[in-house]
């Protein structure tokens, strides 16, 4: 029995949009990081954003006081908290993140 020759796609030289983690897309969408920031660095920024008191307050409001044990739910709640922020609040958050880096 002969096996058919399978055509393999050429390896990708860059990550497709679906291969980028959700936290990276969330931060880029809200203008908190550049699209070119590496994934490990984006994760560090996402953790800092999630630790921000204003974001925690909004996230807690979204979660209705329930404990979020599932990581995906934490990403979703953070994304929803960022979405609920005004442009001014996002700019203030961006400034706080830059201050923490220095």
C-alpha positions in Angstrom: 0.0 0.0 0.0 1.5 3.3 -1.1 1.2 6.4 1.1 0.2 9.6 -0.5 2.6 12.4 -0.3 1.4 15.0 2.1 2.0 18.6 1.3 3.2 20.4 4.4 2.7 24.1 4.7 5.8 26.2 4.9 6.8 27.1 8.5 5.6 30.5 9.6 8.2 33.1 10.3 6.0 35.1 12.6 3.1 34.4 14.9 -0.4 34.6 13.6 -3.0 36.6 15.5 -4.5 33.5 17.0 -1.1 32.3 18.2 -0.6 35.4 20.3 -1.9 34.9 23.9 -5.1 36.7 24.8 -3.4 38.9 27.4 -1.1 40.3 24.7 -4.1 41.1 22.5 -6.0 42.7 25.4 -3.1 45.0 26.3 -2.5 46.0 22.7 -6.3 46.7 22.2 -6.3 49.1 25.1 -3.0 50.8 24.1 -1.1 49.6 27.2 1.7 47.9 25.1 3.1 48.0 21.6 2.2 45.1 19.3 5.9 44.3 18.9 6.5 43.7 22.7 7.6 40.2 23.4 5.2 37.7 24.8 7.1 37.2 28.1 7.3 41.0 28.6 3.6 41.4 27.8 2.8 38.8 30.4 4.8 40.7 33.0 2.9 43.9 32.1 -0.4 42.0 32.2 0.3 40.8 35.8 1.2 44.4 36.8 -2.0 45.7 35.2 -4.0 43.0 37.1 -2.3 44.0 40.3 -3.3 47.7 39.9 -5.7 48.8 42.6 -8.1 50.5 40.2 -8.2 47.4 37.9 -8.7 45.1 40.9 -11.6 47.3 42.1 -13.3 47.0 38.7 -12.5 43.3 38.4 -14.0 42.7 41.8 -17.1 44.5 40.8 -17.4 42.4 37.7 -16.8 39.2 39.6 -19.6 40.0 42.0 -17.4 39.0 44.9 -16.8 35.4 43.8 -13.3 33.9 43.9 -11.8 33.5 40.5 -9.9 30.2 40.5 -9.8 29.7 36.8 -7.1 31.6 35.0 -9.2 32.2 31.9 -11.8 33.8 34.0 -9.1 36.1 35.5 -8.1 37.2 32.0 -11.7 37.8 31.0 -12.4 39.8 34.2 -9.3 41.9 33.6 -10.2 42.5 30.0 -13.7 43.5 31.0 -12.3 45.8 33.7 -10.1 47.5 31.1 -13.0 47.8 28.7 -15.0 49.6 31.4 -12.3 52.2 31.9 -12.5 55.6 30.3 -9.6 56.9 28.1 -8.5 59.1 31.0 -8.4 56.1 33.4 -6.5 54.0 30.8 -3.9 56.9 30.4 -3.5 57.1 34.1 -3.0 53.3 34.3 -0.4 53.5 31.5 1.4 56.2 33.5 1.3 54.1 36.7 2.7 51.1 34.8 5.6 53.3 33.4 6.3 54.6 36.9 6.6 51.0 38.2 9.1 50.2 35.4 11.5 53.0 36.3 
